[in-house]
Amino acid sequence: MIIYNVTTNIDNDVREEWLQWMKSKHMPDVMATGYFSECKICKVLVEEEQGTTYSAQYTCAGMKDLEDYRSKHGPRLQKEVTDKYGNKAVSFRTLLEII
């Protein structure tokens, strides 16, 4: 099992709106692609000078599913975030293997 982890630092002035949008729109859209079996969002417990950091985690069966998602859906869904929040949301992605 693979966890596709998207860590995002979001400006505090749009934090609540972004969090609601993630839960009600973006994460359901990612799940609707059919490549992931579960998802969750966590707040990263670290003090930051600017913004708040969250970790969105999507679990899939293996690398093939993740590669297919990233090639077929990832760019479009990432663009939606960029179009909506611009530089107020800065993300990086990591892959984790459940052992």
Jmol script that loads the backbone (N, CA, C; Angstrom):
load data "model"
ATOM      1  N   MET A   1       0.855  -1.182   0.000  1.00  0.00           N
ATOM      2  CA  MET A   1       0.000   0.000   0.000  1.00  0.00           C
ATOM      3  C   MET A   1       0.896   1.238   0.000  1.00  0.00           C
ATOM      4  N   ILE A   2       0.453   2.241  -0.744  1.00  0.00           N
ATOM      5  CA  ILE A   2       1.193   3.487  -0.887  1.00  0.00           C
ATOM      6  C   ILE A   2       0.336   4.637  -0.370  1.00  0.00           C
ATOM      7  N   ILE A   3       0.961   5.554   0.356  1.00  0.00           N
ATOM      8  CA  ILE A   3       0.287   6.793   0.752  1.00  0.00           C
ATOM      9  C   ILE A   3       0.884   7.919  -0.073  1.00  0.00           C
ATOM     10  N   TYR A   4       0.025   8.598  -0.798  1.00  0.00           N
ATOM     11  CA  TYR A   4       0.398   9.797  -1.550  1.00  0.00           C
ATOM     12  C   TYR A   4       0.110  10.962  -0.617  1.00  0.00           C
ATOM     13  N   ASN A   5       1.162  11.583  -0.122  1.00  0.00           N
ATOM     14  CA  ASN A   5       1.059  12.627   0.892  1.00  0.00           C
ATOM     15  C   ASN A   5       1.284  13.990   0.244  1.00  0.00           C
ATOM     16  N   VAL A   6       0.318  14.882   0.393  1.00  0.00           N
ATOM     17  CA  VAL A   6       0.438  16.242  -0.130  1.00  0.00           C
ATOM     18  C   VAL A   6       0.452  17.190   1.067  1.00  0.00           C
ATOM     19  N   THR A   7       1.609  17.789   1.316  1.00  0.00           N
ATOM     20  CA  THR A   7       1.767  18.720   2.428  1.00  0.00           C
ATOM     21  C   THR A   7       1.599  20.134   1.895  1.00  0.00           C
ATOM     22  N   THR A   8       0.712  20.897   2.523  1.00  0.00           N
ATOM     23  CA  THR A   8       0.396  22.243   2.053  1.00  0.00           C
ATOM     24  C   THR A   8       0.493  23.239   3.190  1.00  0.00           C
ATOM     25  N   ASN A   9       1.199  24.337   2.927  1.00  0.00           N
ATOM     26  CA  ASN A   9       1.178  25.483   3.833  1.00  0.00           C
ATOM     27  C   ASN A   9       0.195  26.478   3.239  1.00  0.00           C
ATOM     28  N   ILE A  10      -0.827  26.829   4.018  1.00  0.00           N
ATOM     29  CA  ILE A  10      -1.893  27.711   3.540  1.00  0.00           C
ATOM     30  C   ILE A  10      -1.884  29.000   4.355  1.00  0.00           C
ATOM     31  N   ASP A  11      -1.996  30.130   3.670  1.00  0.00           N
ATOM     32  CA  ASP A  11      -2.070  31.418   4.367  1.00  0.00           C
ATOM     33  C   ASP A  11      -3.260  31.418   5.315  1.00  0.00           C
ATOM     34  N   ASN A  12      -3.059  31.976   6.494  1.00  0.00           N
ATOM     35  CA  ASN A  12      -4.115  31.967   7.507  1.00  0.00           C
ATOM     36  C   ASN A  12      -5.361  32.735   7.086  1.00  0.00           C
ATOM     37  N   ASP A  13      -5.226  33.727   6.190  1.00  0.00           N
ATOM     38  CA  ASP A  13      -6.407  34.496   5.788  1.00  0.00           C
ATOM     39  C   ASP A  13      -7.380  33.698   4.924  1.00  0.00           C
ATOM     40  N   VAL A  14      -6.938  32.571   4.354  1.00  0.00           N
ATOM     41  CA  VAL A  14      -7.842  31.716   3.568  1.00  0.00           C
ATOM     42  C   VAL A  14      -7.907  30.293   4.125  1.00  0.00           C
ATOM     43  N   ARG A  15      -7.332  30.087   5.289  1.00  0.00           N
ATOM     44  CA  ARG A  15      -7.209  28.736   5.863  1.00  0.00           C
ATOM     45  C   ARG A  15      -8.550  28.026   6.020  1.00  0.00           C
ATOM     46  N   GLU A  16      -9.511  28.663   6.659  1.00  0.00           N
ATOM     47  CA  GLU A  16     -10.801  28.007   6.906  1.00  0.00           C
ATOM     48  C   GLU A  16     -11.531  27.701   5.603  1.00  0.00           C
ATOM     49  N   GLU A  17     -11.493  28.645   4.661  1.00  0.00           N
ATOM     50  CA  GLU A  17     -12.130  28.418   3.353  1.00  0.00           C
ATOM     51  C   GLU A  17     -11.459  27.259   2.625  1.00  0.00           C
ATOM     52  N   TRP A  18     -10.116  27.253   2.621  1.00  0.00           N
ATOM     53  CA  TRP A  18      -9.366  26.194   1.958  1.00  0.00           C
ATOM     54  C   TRP A  18      -9.682  24.836   2.578  1.00  0.00           C
ATOM     55  N   LEU A  19      -9.689  24.765   3.899  1.00  0.00           N
ATOM     56  CA  LEU A  19      -9.951  23.504   4.584  1.00  0.00           C
ATOM     57  C   LEU A  19     -11.342  22.976   4.245  1.00  0.00           C
ATOM     58  N   GLN A  20     -12.327  23.848   4.232  1.00  0.00           N
ATOM     59  CA  GLN A  20     -13.687  23.441   3.865  1.00  0.00           C
ATOM     60  C   GLN A  20     -13.737  22.969   2.414  1.00  0.00           C
ATOM     61  N   TRP A  21     -13.057  23.707   1.522  1.00  0.00           N
ATOM     62  CA  TRP A  21     -13.016  23.342   0.106  1.00  0.00           C
ATOM     63  C   TRP A  21     -12.323  21.995  -0.090  1.00  0.00           C
ATOM     64  N   MET A  22     -11.237  21.764   0.642  1.00  0.00           N
ATOM     65  CA  MET A  22     -10.538  20.484   0.545  1.00  0.00           C
ATOM     66  C   MET A  22     -11.466  19.334   0.927  1.00  0.00           C
ATOM     67  N   LYS A  23     -12.182  19.483   2.033  1.00  0.00           N
ATOM     68  CA  LYS A  23     -13.050  18.416   2.532  1.00  0.00           C
ATOM     69  C   LYS A  23     -14.287  18.205   1.664  1.00  0.00           C
ATOM     70  N   SER A  24     -14.855  19.274   1.140  1.00  0.00           N
ATOM     71  CA  SER A  24     -16.126  19.158   0.420  1.00  0.00           C
ATOM     72  C   SER A  24     -15.973  19.015  -1.089  1.00  0.00           C
ATOM     73  N   LYS A  25     -14.836  19.449  -1.655  1.00  0.00           N
ATOM     74  CA  LYS A  25     -14.683  19.445  -3.113  1.00  0.00           C
ATOM     75  C   LYS A  25     -13.440  18.680  -3.575  1.00  0.00           C
ATOM     76  N   HIS A  26     -12.269  19.168  -3.184  1.00  0.00           N
ATOM     77  CA  HIS A  26     -11.039  18.629  -3.767  1.00  0.00           C
ATOM     78  C   HIS A  26     -10.798  17.159  -3.411  1.00  0.00           C
ATOM     79  N   MET A  27     -10.848  16.828  -2.139  1.00  0.00           N
ATOM     80  CA  MET A  27     -10.592  15.443  -1.746  1.00  0.00           C
ATOM     81  C   MET A  27     -11.639  14.482  -2.312  1.00  0.00           C
ATOM     82  N   PRO A  28     -12.932  14.835  -2.310  1.00  0.00           N
ATOM     83  CA  PRO A  28     -13.902  13.962  -2.984  1.00  0.00           C
ATOM     84  C   PRO A  28     -13.615  13.802  -4.483  1.00  0.00           C
ATOM     85  N   ASP A  29     -13.138  14.870  -5.134  1.00  0.00           N
ATOM     86  CA  ASP A  29     -12.785  14.768  -6.556  1.00  0.00           C
ATOM     87  C   ASP A  29     -11.616  13.809  -6.762  1.00  0.00           C
ATOM     88  N   VAL A  30     -10.616  13.871  -5.888  1.00  0.00           N
ATOM     89  CA  VAL A  30      -9.485  12.941  -5.981  1.00  0.00           C
ATOM     90  C   VAL A  30      -9.980  11.508  -5.774  1.00  0.00           C
ATOM     91  N   MET A  31     -10.817  11.292  -4.782  1.00  0.00           N
ATOM     92  CA  MET A  31     -11.337   9.950  -4.514  1.00  0.00           C
ATOM     93  C   MET A  31     -12.199   9.440  -5.667  1.00  0.00           C
ATOM     94  N   ALA A  32     -12.908  10.328  -6.333  1.00  0.00           N
ATOM     95  CA  ALA A  32     -13.792   9.939  -7.440  1.00  0.00           C
ATOM     96  C   ALA A  32     -13.021   9.402  -8.643  1.00  0.00           C
ATOM     97  N   THR A  33     -11.717   9.622  -8.694  1.00  0.00           N
ATOM     98  CA  THR A  33     -10.928   9.070  -9.798  1.00  0.00           C
ATOM     99  C   THR A  33     -10.849   7.551  -9.715  1.00  0.00           C
ATOM    100  N   GLY A  34     -11.106   6.986  -8.532  1.00  0.00           N
ATOM    101  CA  GLY A  34     -11.117   5.540  -8.370  1.00  0.00           C
ATOM    102  C   GLY A  34      -9.777   4.900  -8.058  1.00  0.00           C
ATOM    103  N   TYR A  35      -8.730   5.692  -7.914  1.00  0.00           N
ATOM    104  CA  TYR A  35      -7.401   5.131  -7.674  1.00  0.00           C
ATOM    105  C   TYR A  35      -7.058   4.957  -6.201  1.00  0.00           C
ATOM    106  N   PHE A  36      -7.814   5.581  -5.315  1.00  0.00           N
ATOM    107  CA  PHE A  36      -7.486   5.570  -3.892  1.00  0.00           C
ATOM    108  C   PHE A  36      -8.590   4.906  -3.085  1.00  0.00           C
ATOM    109  N   SER A  37      -8.197   4.222  -2.007  1.00  0.00           N
ATOM    110  CA  SER A  37      -9.167   3.521  -1.162  1.00  0.00           C
ATOM    111  C   SER A  37      -9.588   4.342   0.049  1.00  0.00           C
ATOM    112  N   GLU A  38      -8.762   5.301   0.457  1.00  0.00           N
ATOM    113  CA  GLU A  38      -9.130   6.163   1.585  1.00  0.00           C
ATOM    114  C   GLU A  38      -8.320   7.446   1.536  1.00  0.00           C
ATOM    115  N   CYS A  39      -8.825   8.437   2.266  1.00  0.00           N
ATOM    116  CA  CYS A  39      -8.103   9.701   2.381  1.00  0.00           C
ATOM    117  C   CYS A  39      -8.371  10.313   3.747  1.00  0.00           C
ATOM    118  N   LYS A  40      -7.457  11.179   4.149  1.00  0.00           N
ATOM    119  CA  LYS A  40      -7.639  11.932   5.394  1.00  0.00           C
ATOM    120  C   LYS A  40      -6.794  13.191   5.308  1.00  0.00           C
ATOM    121  N   ILE A  41      -7.152  14.156   6.126  1.00  0.00           N
ATOM    122  CA  ILE A  41      -6.365  15.381   6.205  1.00  0.00           C
ATOM    123  C   ILE A  41      -5.977  15.602   7.661  1.00  0.00           C
ATOM    124  N   CYS A  42      -4.722  15.975   7.862  1.00  0.00           N
ATOM    125  CA  CYS A  42      -4.177  16.170   9.202  1.00  0.00           C
ATOM    126  C   CYS A  42      -3.533  17.546   9.290  1.00  0.00           C
ATOM    127  N   LYS A  43      -3.622  18.143  10.454  1.00  0.00           N
ATOM    128  CA  LYS A  43      -2.910  19.392  10.709  1.00  0.00           C
ATOM    129  C   LYS A  43      -1.518  19.033  11.215  1.00  0.00           C
ATOM    130  N   VAL A  44      -0.499  19.655  10.638  1.00  0.00           N
ATOM    131  CA  VAL A  44       0.870  19.444  11.083  1.00  0.00           C
ATOM    132  C   VAL A  44       1.094  20.304  12.325  1.00  0.00           C
ATOM    133  N   LEU A  45       1.496  19.662  13.407  1.00  0.00           N
ATOM    134  CA  LEU A  45       1.621  20.345  14.695  1.00  0.00           C
ATOM    135  C   LEU A  45       3.008  20.959  14.854  1.00  0.00           C
ATOM    136  N   VAL A  46       3.195  22.073  14.169  1.00  0.00           N
ATOM    137  CA  VAL A  46       4.439  22.821  14.265  1.00  0.00           C
ATOM    138  C   VAL A  46       4.092  24.301  14.142  1.00  0.00           C
ATOM    139  N   GLU A  47       4.750  25.121  14.935  1.00  0.00           N
ATOM    140  CA  GLU A  47       4.521  26.562  14.867  1.00  0.00           C
ATOM    141  C   GLU A  47       5.195  27.115  13.618  1.00  0.00           C
ATOM    142  N   GLU A  48       4.458  27.899  12.853  1.00  0.00           N
ATOM    143  CA  GLU A  48       4.981  28.501  11.632  1.00  0.00           C
ATOM    144  C   GLU A  48       4.826  30.005  11.723  1.00  0.00           C
ATOM    145  N   GLU A  49       5.779  30.729  11.149  1.00  0.00           N
ATOM    146  CA  GLU A  49       5.669  32.184  11.138  1.00  0.00           C
ATOM    147  C   GLU A  49       4.538  32.631  10.229  1.00  0.00           C
ATOM    148  N   GLN A  50       4.386  31.929   9.118  1.00  0.00           N
ATOM    149  CA  GLN A  50       3.339  32.286   8.168  1.00  0.00           C
ATOM    150  C   GLN A  50       2.516  31.051   7.838  1.00  0.00           C
ATOM    151  N   GLY A  51       1.225  31.179   7.949  1.00  0.00           N
ATOM    152  CA  GLY A  51       0.339  30.119   7.528  1.00  0.00           C
ATOM    153  C   GLY A  51       0.262  28.936   8.476  1.00  0.00           C
ATOM    154  N   THR A  52      -0.533  27.964   8.041  1.00  0.00           N
ATOM    155  CA  THR A  52      -0.743  26.717   8.766  1.00  0.00           C
ATOM    156  C   THR A  52      -0.474  25.582   7.788  1.00  0.00           C
ATOM    157  N   THR A  53       0.120  24.505   8.271  1.00  0.00           N
ATOM    158  CA  THR A  53       0.482  23.391   7.398  1.00  0.00           C
ATOM    159  C   THR A  53      -0.422  22.190   7.655  1.00  0.00           C
ATOM    160  N   TYR A  54      -0.868  21.582   6.541  1.00  0.00           N
ATOM    161  CA  TYR A  54      -1.725  20.398   6.578  1.00  0.00           C
ATOM    162  C   TYR A  54      -1.119  19.306   5.707  1.00  0.00           C
ATOM    163  N   SER A  55      -1.465  18.076   6.027  1.00  0.00           N
ATOM    164  CA  SER A  55      -1.058  16.914   5.247  1.00  0.00           C
ATOM    165  C   SER A  55      -2.315  16.186   4.783  1.00  0.00           C
ATOM    166  N   ALA A  56      -2.520  16.148   3.469  1.00  0.00           N
ATOM    167  CA  ALA A  56      -3.609  15.358   2.888  1.00  0.00           C
ATOM    168  C   ALA A  56      -3.004  14.029   2.449  1.00  0.00           C
ATOM    169  N   GLN A  57      -3.591  12.922   2.907  1.00  0.00           N
ATOM    170  CA  GLN A  57      -3.035  11.606   2.630  1.00  0.00           C
ATOM    171  C   GLN A  57      -4.061  10.743   1.908  1.00  0.00           C
ATOM    172  N   TYR A  58      -3.615  10.195   0.780  1.00  0.00           N
ATOM    173  CA  TYR A  58      -4.461   9.348  -0.059  1.00  0.00           C
ATOM    174  C   TYR A  58      -3.791   7.981  -0.168  1.00  0.00           C
ATOM    175  N   THR A  59      -4.521   6.915   0.145  1.00  0.00           N
ATOM    176  CA  THR A  59      -3.967   5.563   0.141  1.00  0.00           C
ATOM    177  C   THR A  59      -4.400   4.821  -1.117  1.00  0.00           C
ATOM    178  N   CYS A  60      -3.415   4.198  -1.795  1.00  0.00           N
ATOM    179  CA  CYS A  60      -3.720   3.387  -2.980  1.00  0.00           C
ATOM    180  C   CYS A  60      -3.016   2.037  -2.865  1.00  0.00           C
ATOM    181  N   ALA A  61      -3.419   1.106  -3.722  1.00  0.00           N
ATOM    182  CA  ALA A  61      -2.922  -0.267  -3.630  1.00  0.00           C
ATOM    183  C   ALA A  61      -1.449  -0.389  -3.995  1.00  0.00           C
ATOM    184  N   GLY A  62      -0.980   0.406  -4.952  1.00  0.00           N
ATOM    185  CA  GLY A  62       0.407   0.272  -5.382  1.00  0.00           C
ATOM    186  C   GLY A  62       0.839   1.398  -6.292  1.00  0.00           C
ATOM    187  N   MET A  63       2.092   1.324  -6.730  1.00  0.00           N
ATOM    188  CA  MET A  63       2.676   2.385  -7.548  1.00  0.00           C
ATOM    189  C   MET A  63       1.979   2.539  -8.897  1.00  0.00           C
ATOM    190  N   LYS A  64       1.485   1.455  -9.472  1.00  0.00           N
ATOM    191  CA  LYS A  64       0.799   1.553 -10.772  1.00  0.00           C
ATOM    192  C   LYS A  64      -0.419   2.453 -10.656  1.00  0.00           C
ATOM    193  N   ASP A  65      -1.219   2.268  -9.609  1.00  0.00           N
ATOM    194  CA  ASP A  65      -2.388   3.129  -9.402  1.00  0.00           C
ATOM    195  C   ASP A  65      -1.964   4.583  -9.239  1.00  0.00           C
ATOM    196  N   LEU A  66      -0.925   4.809  -8.466  1.00  0.00           N
ATOM    197  CA  LEU A  66      -0.466   6.177  -8.241  1.00  0.00           C
ATOM    198  C   LEU A  66       0.044   6.806  -9.537  1.00  0.00           C
ATOM    199  N   GLU A  67       0.828   6.067 -10.295  1.00  0.00           N
ATOM    200  CA  GLU A  67       1.345   6.585 -11.565  1.00  0.00           C
ATOM    201  C   GLU A  67       0.209   6.899 -12.529  1.00  0.00           C
ATOM    202  N   ASP A  68      -0.792   6.028 -12.588  1.00  0.00           N
ATOM    203  CA  ASP A  68      -1.946   6.282 -13.459  1.00  0.00           C
ATOM    204  C   ASP A  68      -2.697   7.533 -13.010  1.00  0.00           C
ATOM    205  N   TYR A  69      -2.915   7.668 -11.711  1.00  0.00           N
ATOM    206  CA  TYR A  69      -3.588   8.866 -11.192  1.00  0.00           C
ATOM    207  C   TYR A  69      -2.798  10.118 -11.562  1.00  0.00           C
ATOM    208  N   ARG A  70      -1.502  10.093 -11.301  1.00  0.00           N
ATOM    209  CA  ARG A  70      -0.670  11.277 -11.540  1.00  0.00           C
ATOM    210  C   ARG A  70      -0.629  11.653 -13.015  1.00  0.00           C
ATOM    211  N   SER A  71      -0.669  10.698 -13.905  1.00  0.00           N
ATOM    212  CA  SER A  71      -0.620  11.033 -15.331  1.00  0.00           C
ATOM    213  C   SER A  71      -1.988  11.422 -15.890  1.00  0.00           C
ATOM    214  N   LYS A  72      -3.061  10.806 -15.393  1.00  0.00           N
ATOM    215  CA  LYS A  72      -4.396  11.042 -15.957  1.00  0.00           C
ATOM    216  C   LYS A  72      -5.185  12.142 -15.262  1.00  0.00           C
ATOM    217  N   HIS A  73      -4.955  12.360 -13.974  1.00  0.00           N
ATOM    218  CA  HIS A  73      -5.794  13.294 -13.211  1.00  0.00           C
ATOM    219  C   HIS A  73      -5.019  14.339 -12.416  1.00  0.00           C
ATOM    220  N   GLY A  74      -3.813  14.013 -11.998  1.00  0.00           N
ATOM    221  CA  GLY A  74      -3.038  14.891 -11.133  1.00  0.00           C
ATOM    222  C   GLY A  74      -2.885  16.318 -11.639  1.00  0.00           C
ATOM    223  N   PRO A  75      -2.442  16.517 -12.880  1.00  0.00           N
ATOM    224  CA  PRO A  75      -2.235  17.891 -13.356  1.00  0.00           C
ATOM    225  C   PRO A  75      -3.505  18.744 -13.313  1.00  0.00           C
ATOM    226  N   ARG A  76      -4.627  18.186 -13.701  1.00  0.00           N
ATOM    227  CA  ARG A  76      -5.894  18.932 -13.695  1.00  0.00           C
ATOM    228  C   ARG A  76      -6.306  19.305 -12.272  1.00  0.00           C
ATOM    229  N   LEU A  77      -6.213  18.356 -11.357  1.00  0.00           N
ATOM    230  CA  LEU A  77      -6.628  18.623  -9.980  1.00  0.00           C
ATOM    231  C   LEU A  77      -5.664  19.578  -9.272  1.00  0.00           C
ATOM    232  N   GLN A  78      -4.377  19.469  -9.567  1.00  0.00           N
ATOM    233  CA  GLN A  78      -3.417  20.418  -8.999  1.00  0.00           C
ATOM    234  C   GLN A  78      -3.660  21.822  -9.539  1.00  0.00           C
ATOM    235  N   LYS A  79      -4.016  21.916 -10.819  1.00  0.00           N
ATOM    236  CA  LYS A  79      -4.298  23.221 -11.430  1.00  0.00           C
ATOM    237  C   LYS A  79      -5.498  23.886 -10.767  1.00  0.00           C
ATOM    238  N   GLU A  80      -6.495  23.101 -10.390  1.00  0.00           N
ATOM    239  CA  GLU A  80      -7.658  23.669  -9.698  1.00  0.00           C
ATOM    240  C   GLU A  80      -7.241  24.365  -8.405  1.00  0.00           C
ATOM    241  N   VAL A  81      -6.333  23.748  -7.662  1.00  0.00           N
ATOM    242  CA  VAL A  81      -5.853  24.353  -6.413  1.00  0.00           C
ATOM    243  C   VAL A  81      -5.099  25.645  -6.719  1.00  0.00           C
ATOM    244  N   THR A  82      -4.210  25.588  -7.701  1.00  0.00           N
ATOM    245  CA  THR A  82      -3.423  26.768  -8.066  1.00  0.00           C
ATOM    246  C   THR A  82      -4.314  27.891  -8.574  1.00  0.00           C
ATOM    247  N   ASP A  83      -5.282  27.554  -9.412  1.00  0.00           N
ATOM    248  CA  ASP A  83      -6.195  28.575  -9.940  1.00  0.00           C
ATOM    249  C   ASP A  83      -7.001  29.229  -8.827  1.00  0.00           C
ATOM    250  N   LYS A  84      -7.387  28.457  -7.835  1.00  0.00           N
ATOM    251  CA  LYS A  84      -8.240  28.976  -6.763  1.00  0.00           C
ATOM    252  C   LYS A  84      -7.449  29.734  -5.694  1.00  0.00           C
ATOM    253  N   TYR A  85      -6.257  29.251  -5.344  1.00  0.00           N
ATOM    254  CA  TYR A  85      -5.529  29.819  -4.204  1.00  0.00           C
ATOM    255  C   TYR A  85      -4.176  30.439  -4.554  1.00  0.00           C
ATOM    256  N   GLY A  86      -3.696  30.239  -5.769  1.00  0.00           N
ATOM    257  CA  GLY A  86      -2.433  30.850  -6.181  1.00  0.00           C
ATOM    258  C   GLY A  86      -1.309  30.549  -5.213  1.00  0.00           C
ATOM    259  N   ASN A  87      -0.538  31.592  -4.871  1.00  0.00           N
ATOM    260  CA  ASN A  87       0.602  31.391  -3.975  1.00  0.00           C
ATOM    261  C   ASN A  87       0.213  31.397  -2.499  1.00  0.00           C
ATOM    262  N   LYS A  88      -1.082  31.423  -2.207  1.00  0.00           N
ATOM    263  CA  LYS A  88      -1.538  31.322  -0.814  1.00  0.00           C
ATOM    264  C   LYS A  88      -1.496  29.875  -0.324  1.00  0.00           C
ATOM    265  N   ALA A  89      -1.370  28.932  -1.260  1.00  0.00           N
ATOM    266  CA  ALA A  89      -1.249  27.508  -0.935  1.00  0.00           C
ATOM    267  C   ALA A  89       0.005  26.966  -1.615  1.00  0.00           C
ATOM    268  N   VAL A  90       0.979  26.583  -0.816  1.00  0.00           N
ATOM    269  CA  VAL A  90       2.235  26.052  -1.345  1.00  0.00           C
ATOM    270  C   VAL A  90       2.349  24.595  -0.900  1.00  0.00           C
ATOM    271  N   SER A  91       2.464  23.689  -1.889  1.00  0.00           N
ATOM    272  CA  SER A  91       2.438  22.255  -1.590  1.00  0.00           C
ATOM    273  C   SER A  91       3.696  21.549  -2.073  1.00  0.00           C
ATOM    274  N   PHE A  92       3.996  20.444  -1.406  1.00  0.00           N
ATOM    275  CA  PHE A  92       4.969  19.490  -1.921  1.00  0.00           C
ATOM    276  C   PHE A  92       4.428  18.090  -1.652  1.00  0.00           C
ATOM    277  N   ARG A  93       4.892  17.151  -2.449  1.00  0.00           N
ATOM    278  CA  ARG A  93       4.356  15.797  -2.404  1.00  0.00           C
ATOM    279  C   ARG A  93       5.439  14.800  -2.015  1.00  0.00           C
ATOM    280  N   THR A  94       5.045  13.797  -1.212  1.00  0.00           N
ATOM    281  CA  THR A  94       5.940  12.704  -0.853  1.00  0.00           C
ATOM    282  C   THR A  94       5.170  11.394  -0.963  1.00  0.00           C
ATOM    283  N   LEU A  95       5.912  10.324  -1.181  1.00  0.00           N
ATOM    284  CA  LEU A  95       5.321   8.989  -1.250  1.00  0.00           C
ATOM    285  C   LEU A  95       5.780   8.195  -0.039  1.00  0.00           C
ATOM    286  N   LEU A  96       4.827   7.501   0.575  1.00  0.00           N
ATOM    287  CA  LEU A  96       5.114   6.673   1.740  1.00  0.00           C
ATOM    288  C   LEU A  96       4.656   5.254   1.446  1.00  0.00           C
ATOM    289  N   GLU A  97       5.417   4.283   1.897  1.00  0.00           N
ATOM    290  CA  GLU A  97       5.031   2.884   1.752  1.00  0.00           C
ATOM    291  C   GLU A  97       4.622   2.348   3.113  1.00  0.00           C
ATOM    292  N   ILE A  98       3.429   1.771   3.177  1.00  0.00           N
ATOM    293  CA  ILE A  98       2.967   1.146   4.415  1.00  0.00           C
ATOM    294  C   ILE A  98       3.670  -0.200   4.533  1.00  0.00           C
ATOM    295  N   ILE A  99       4.341  -0.422   5.666  1.00  0.00           N
ATOM    296  CA  ILE A  99       5.091  -1.680   5.834  1.00  0.00           C
ATOM    297  C   ILE A  99       4.569  -2.455   7.035  1.00  0.00           C
TER     298      ILE A  99
END
end "model"
wireframe off; spacefill off
backbone 0.3
color backbone group
